[in-house]
Amino acid sequence: MLSFNDDIQGTGSVALAGILNVLKCFNGELKDQRFVIYGAGAGGIGIARRIAACLKSKLKLSEKASHNQIAVLDSKGLVTEERKNVEDYKKPFAMGKNVYKSWDAEDFSLLALQEVITNFQPTVLIGTSGCAGHFTETILKAMADNTEHPIILPLSNPTSNSEAMPQEIYKATKGKAIVATGSPFAPFQYNGRNVLIGQGNNFFIFPGVGLGGILSGGHYISDEVFTESAYTLSELTPDKLISRGIIYPSFKNIREISAHIALVTTHQIAQEQGTAEYSIEDIKSRMWKPRYHPIIKTE
């Protein structure tokens, strides 16, 4: 059956696209980033997998090297190779002792977020924990100490579960951070300017991948589809938004975005499985359009 898991693969794709867009702002390199993912459920591991897959396929890093740039934390702290009874899906991202053995920490069996931020010195902090307020002022300030423009993505839904409010992040980092959230937040004022926050929603990915998968007639949707979809979403984000720190496009353009995600999906499946190629015009002609009868007022 042709299928994919949007909570894992779609979430990873959207997060990677946002990171790629931030790096455009400052001519940063993906290979130079260190990532902390706070929350090791389906979404968090999906993001870790997508980042690692990109580092391997696009930048030709080894699996070990790519995983060493990613620290994953769950409710028990940093996931490490020394911890017992680690769930199988987390094991690939269990940090090796050689990475953390020289850290300044009290208890290596329970490395909390603050210790990881201080010692691992990440440039990217992603929240998928569902735990409101866990990105404290101290943690946010530590992120700002690590890098000139920390990437901070509290992606937990709904708004009440966000690891930090965007206003709090701007205040703690003195406006240095680039922020996107999983839930919609209203614009706010910071230092006399209006700040809009991009929303990293799977809606950018799953309709297009689903459509592309159906049209292709392929037997499976490969992992590479989601890396290519991330790059496509990044390319479809207008530079005028990225320059303002808004790292996702407007939902108003979702049909155009979905068509291009479907295009890259069909192309990737065709390359792998020898199925038919489609043009963007072909795909748009096959997209469903809602049509409603007019509402007529009667007496």
Secondary structure, DSSP 8 states (H G I E B T S, - for coil): -----IIIIIHHHHHHHHHHHHHHHHT--GGG--EEEE--SHHHHHHHHHHHHHHHHTT---HHHHHHTEEEEETTEE-BTTSSS--TTTGGG-B-HHHHTTS--S-TTS--HHHHHHHH--SEEEE-S--TT-S-HHHHHHHHHH-SS-EEEE--SSGGG-SS-HHHHHHHHTT--EEEESS----EEETTEEE--EE--GGGTHHHHHHHHHHHT-S---THHHHHHHHHHHHTS-HHHHTTT--S--GGGHHHHHHHHHHHHHHHHHHHH------HHHHHHTS------------
